[in-house]
Amino acid sequence: MLNLLVNRPRLLADRKLLGQWGEERSEKFLKRKGLKTLTHNFSCKRGEIDLVMVDADRTIVFVEVKTRANESFSPSESAITAGKKAKMVRTARYFLATNEIEDRPLRFDVVTVILGQKGPVQIRHHENAFVP
């Protein structure tokens, strides 16, 4: 999408663009780990899930991506509140029902992407970050 060296200031200035960039980076990161994308930005009345993927063992993986310019105020993971978890679970159940997916293992992961003012991007993958 964007060349990081040239566009870091642009990403830091535009939260929506930063979020989209972070989701793309997360998806590429997870694909390198062997996951395959089912869909991105799945939304319904119940909520939204950034990425829905499938792992090599056929586990359906619902991924919340948190992208930040920095973590000077708090860790990115702290943005995954109890309310956000509950919404993700309801949305995941809806996704499974509408796609007639049954009897498959599932998990909820969180990926954090920290851009920073300079230096390499930090990506942290919290596999099975919470259990419903």
C-alpha positions in Angstrom: 0.0 0.0 0.0 2.3 2.7 1.2 6.1 3.0 1.2 6.8 3.3 4.9 9.9 5.5 4.6 8.1 8.0 2.4 4.7 7.9 4.0 5.3 7.5 7.8 4.3 11.2 8.4 1.2 10.7 6.3 0.2 7.6 8.3 0.9 9.3 11.6 -1.4 12.2 10.6 -4.3 10.1 9.4 -5.8 7.7 11.9 -8.1 6.0 9.4 -5.2 5.5 7.0 -3.0 4.2 9.8 -5.7 1.7 10.8 -6.1 0.4 7.2 -2.3 0.1 6.9 -2.1 -1.8 10.2 -4.7 -4.3 9.1 -2.9 -4.9 5.8 0.4 -5.4 7.7 -1.3 -7.8 10.2 -2.9 -9.8 7.4 0.5 -10.2 5.6 2.2 -11.1 9.0 -0.4 -13.8 9.7 -0.2 -15.2 6.2 3.5 -15.6 6.7 2.6 -17.7 9.7 0.5 -20.0 7.5 -3.0 -18.6 8.0 -5.3 -18.0 5.1 -7.8 -15.1 4.8 -11.5 -15.8 4.7 -12.6 -12.2 4.9 -11.6 -8.8 6.2 -13.8 -6.2 7.9 -16.7 -8.5 8.5 -19.5 -6.4 9.9 -23.1 -6.8 10.9 -25.5 -5.2 13.4 -23.7 -7.1 16.2 -20.3 -5.6 15.5 -17.2 -5.8 13.3 -14.2 -8.2 13.1 -11.1 -6.9 11.3 -9.9 -10.3 10.0 -11.4 -13.7 9.8 -8.8 -16.3 8.9 -8.2 -20.1 9.0 -5.2 -21.7 10.5 -3.4 -24.8 9.1 -5.3 -27.0 11.6 -8.7 -25.7 10.2 -9.2 -23.4 13.3 -11.3 -20.4 12.4 -9.4 -17.4 13.8 -11.2 -14.1 14.5 -8.6 -11.3 14.7 -8.8 -7.9 16.2 -6.1 -5.5 15.0 -5.0 -2.5 17.0 -2.7 -0.1 15.2 -1.1 2.8 17.1 1.4 5.5 16.3 3.0 4.8 19.7 2.2 3.4 23.1 3.0 6.4 25.2 -0.3 6.5 27.0 -1.1 2.7 27.3 -0.3 -0.6 25.7 -2.4 -1.3 22.6 -3.7 -4.5 24.1 -5.5 -2.4 26.8 -8.0 -1.3 24.1 -9.5 -4.8 24.0 -12.1 -4.2 26.7 -14.7 -6.7 28.0 -17.3 -4.9 25.9 -15.2 -5.3 22.8 -14.6 -9.0 23.5 -18.3 -9.5 24.0 -19.1 -7.8 20.6 -16.5 -9.9 18.9 -18.0 -13.1 20.2 -21.5 -12.1 19.1 -20.2 -11.1 15.7 -18.2 -14.3 15.4 -21.3 -16.4 16.2 -23.2 -14.5 13.5 -20.4 -15.1 11.0 -20.4 -18.8 11.8 -24.2 -19.1 11.5 -24.5 -17.1 8.3 -21.7 -19.1 6.7 -23.1 -22.4 8.0 -19.8 -23.3 9.7 -20.2 -25.9 12.4 -17.9 -28.2 14.4 -14.8 -26.3 13.8 -12.4 -25.1 16.4 -12.2 -21.3 16.8 -10.1 -18.8 18.6 -9.8 -15.1 19.1 -6.5 -13.4 18.4 -5.2 -9.9 18.8 -2.5 -8.3 16.6 -1.0 -5.0 17.6 0.9 -2.9 15.2 3.0 0.0 16.5 4.4 2.4 13.8 6.5 4.7 16.0 8.2 7.9 14.9 11.2 6.0 13.4 12.7 2.6 13.3 11.1 -0.7 12.5 7.4 -1.4 12.9 6.5 -3.6 15.9 4.0 -6.3 15.4 2.8 -8.5 18.3 0.5 -11.5 17.8 -1.5 -12.6 20.8 -2.7 -16.0 19.8 -5.9 -17.1 21.7 -5.9 -13.7 23.4 -9.2 -14.5 25.1 -11.7 -17.3 25.5 -15.4 -16.6 25.3 
